[in-house]
Amino acid sequence: MRKGKILVTGGCGYIGSHTVVDLLQNGFEVISIDSLINGSESVLVGIHEITGREVVNIKCDLSTDHSIEILRQHASDVDGVIHFAALKSVGESVEKSLLYYKNNIKSLINILQLVEEMKIKAFVFSSSCTVYGETKILPVHENLDFMPTNSPYGRTKQMSEQIIADFYLKTSKESKAVSLRYFNPAGAHNSYKIGESPINPPLNLVPIITETAYGLREKISIHGNDYPTRDGTCIRDYIHVMDLANAHTLALKHMLTGQQTNQLEAYNLGIGEGVSVLEAIYAFEESTGIKLPYNIGPRREGDLAAMYADSTKVKTVLGWEPKYSISDIMRDAWEWEKVRRKLYK
Ligand SMILES: NC(=O)c1ccc[n+]([C@@H]2O[C@H](COP(=O)([O-])OP(=O)(O)OC[C@H]3O[C@@H](n4cnc5c(N)ncnc54)[C@H](O)[C@@H]3O)[C@@H](O)[C@H]2O)c1
């Protein structure tokens, strides 16, 4: 049975490529649009090897005016859109704020214009826990007000959610939307044919851990062990990228089968358990048998002591259940690190 055709923006990126696999394995057809600014069409080979299905990528910068014409040509028969395409480096967004506002906001506006013109029934937006800003309330619940956030990147996500809310106040009631607020995605597909391949040096803990284990970094610098947490290091909510991917499929099915009553919903996507930096390091050591060198440095500006999700809503409404633990995340991230270093040598 035809489940529907989904336009995936940013389908050649990290989370996009894993979601394409989950969509194909759940019977959807997929078309990708990606400018390749931070992605590579080589992931389409991995997707083919995993699923046996060909996916086409249309190379196009969605923040340009002419992209809307390209979208019209390729998206006339799509049932849903998942909008991953964005720049995502917090640090770079401080240096290049206009680039981030133009890329992330203009792309969203173009995509929403397409949704309106083509009467697309379901729209999923890649949001982030950064929308909660410097909150003191934990675990964070979807109904919390957004607090100030410390980067242009975070503000593009807050503004995007506002733009989507304004748009869905007035657009056709037949069209539904979901914002998925990701916590800390990590790991790779367990075929190790796709995974995260950052072009710039990563600032996230899991790739820093795997690069250290591979010998590309001398040691891990832990930014502060004097936070008010159980071992003094920062706490985050790590979610396996395939668990994250599956939530997109569930959100689309929920909208396309008419089960979503509100026009716009937001769901947190975290496991709901915080893991400290030290606990993450120990989880890697236990899962792989590799000892990691680390030292304790000063705090890093802008880091929150802890951030983790209340994920009750996504579990009860969409029936989402994470399948992977922090040990699985570490094992898959490590296996992928070894594969990709050989692939790209
Ligand atoms: N990875 C994370 O930790 C994380 C956390 C929270 C939210 N997010 C959000 O999830 C989404 C996907 O993140 P990711 O980790 O897969 O990033 P990624 O950089 O691997 O993938 C994004 C893809 O979008 C493409 N792209 C960017 N701007 C584009 C444009 N103007 N036109 C067309 N294509 C464009 C890039 O080339 C890339 O392939 C982003 O919106 C990001 O902000 C990611």
PDBQT file of the ligand as one rigid body, heavy atoms in Angstrom, charges set to zero:
ROOT
HETATM    1  N1  LIG A 401      22.667  17.226  15.202  1.00  0.00    +0.000 N 
HETATM    2  C1  LIG A 401      22.225  17.803  16.291  1.00  0.00    +0.000 C 
HETATM    3  O1  LIG A 401      22.822  17.730  17.365  1.00  0.00    +0.000 OA
HETATM    4  C2  LIG A 401      20.928  18.605  16.262  1.00  0.00    +0.000 A 
HETATM    5  C3  LIG A 401      20.307  18.949  17.465  1.00  0.00    +0.000 A 
HETATM    6  C4  LIG A 401      19.115  19.660  17.430  1.00  0.00    +0.000 A 
HETATM    7  C5  LIG A 401      18.571  20.051  16.203  1.00  0.00    +0.000 A 
HETATM    8  N2  LIG A 401      19.217  19.713  15.063  1.00  0.00    +0.000 N 
HETATM    9  C6  LIG A 401      18.631  20.145  13.775  1.00  0.00    +0.000 C 
HETATM   10  O2  LIG A 401      18.386  19.017  12.971  1.00  0.00    +0.000 OA
HETATM   11  C7  LIG A 401      18.543  19.339  11.595  1.00  0.00    +0.000 C 
HETATM   12  C8  LIG A 401      19.483  18.353  10.944  1.00  0.00    +0.000 C 
HETATM   13  O3  LIG A 401      20.714  18.359  11.647  1.00  0.00    +0.000 OA
HETATM   14  P1  LIG A 401      21.924  17.423  11.227  1.00  0.00    +0.000 P 
HETATM   15  O4  LIG A 401      22.693  17.131  12.456  1.00  0.00    +0.000 OA
HETATM   16  O5  LIG A 401      21.452  16.319  10.384  1.00  0.00    +0.000 OA
HETATM   17  O6  LIG A 401      22.756  18.466  10.373  1.00  0.00    +0.000 OA
HETATM   18  P2  LIG A 401      23.572  18.248   9.012  1.00  0.00    +0.000 P 
HETATM   19  O7  LIG A 401      24.369  19.475   8.795  1.00  0.00    +0.000 OA
HETATM   20  O8  LIG A 401      24.262  16.939   9.015  1.00  0.00    +0.000 OA
HETATM   21  O9  LIG A 401      22.381  18.172   7.942  1.00  0.00    +0.000 OA
HETATM   22  C9  LIG A 401      21.736  19.313   7.450  1.00  0.00    +0.000 C 
HETATM   23  C10 LIG A 401      21.681  19.183   5.934  1.00  0.00    +0.000 C 
HETATM   24  O10 LIG A 401      20.994  20.335   5.429  1.00  0.00    +0.000 OA
HETATM   25  C11 LIG A 401      21.693  20.825   4.292  1.00  0.00    +0.000 C 
HETATM   26  N3  LIG A 401      21.401  22.252   4.177  1.00  0.00    +0.000 N 
HETATM   27  C12 LIG A 401      21.725  23.241   5.039  1.00  0.00    +0.000 A 
HETATM   28  N4  LIG A 401      21.270  24.433   4.590  1.00  0.00    +0.000 NA
HETATM   29  C13 LIG A 401      20.635  24.176   3.410  1.00  0.00    +0.000 A 
HETATM   30  C14 LIG A 401      19.941  24.989   2.474  1.00  0.00    +0.000 A 
HETATM   31  N5  LIG A 401      19.843  26.312   2.607  1.00  0.00    +0.000 N 
HETATM   32  N6  LIG A 401      19.386  24.394   1.389  1.00  0.00    +0.000 NA
HETATM   33  C15 LIG A 401      19.470  23.053   1.204  1.00  0.00    +0.000 A 
HETATM   34  N7  LIG A 401      20.138  22.238   2.065  1.00  0.00    +0.000 NA
HETATM   35  C16 LIG A 401      20.701  22.788   3.163  1.00  0.00    +0.000 A 
HETATM   36  C17 LIG A 401      23.161  20.506   4.560  1.00  0.00    +0.000 C 
HETATM   37  O11 LIG A 401      23.926  20.406   3.377  1.00  0.00    +0.000 OA
HETATM   38  C18 LIG A 401      23.071  19.178   5.305  1.00  0.00    +0.000 C 
HETATM   39  O12 LIG A 401      23.195  18.072   4.437  1.00  0.00    +0.000 OA
HETATM   40  C19 LIG A 401      19.029  20.794  11.562  1.00  0.00    +0.000 C 
HETATM   41  O13 LIG A 401      17.895  21.617  11.347  1.00  0.00    +0.000 OA
HETATM   42  C20 LIG A 401      19.585  21.005  12.955  1.00  0.00    +0.000 C 
HETATM   43  O14 LIG A 401      19.511  22.349  13.349  1.00  0.00    +0.000 OA
HETATM   44  C21 LIG A 401      20.362  18.988  15.050  1.00  0.00    +0.000 A 
ENDROOT
TORSDOF 0
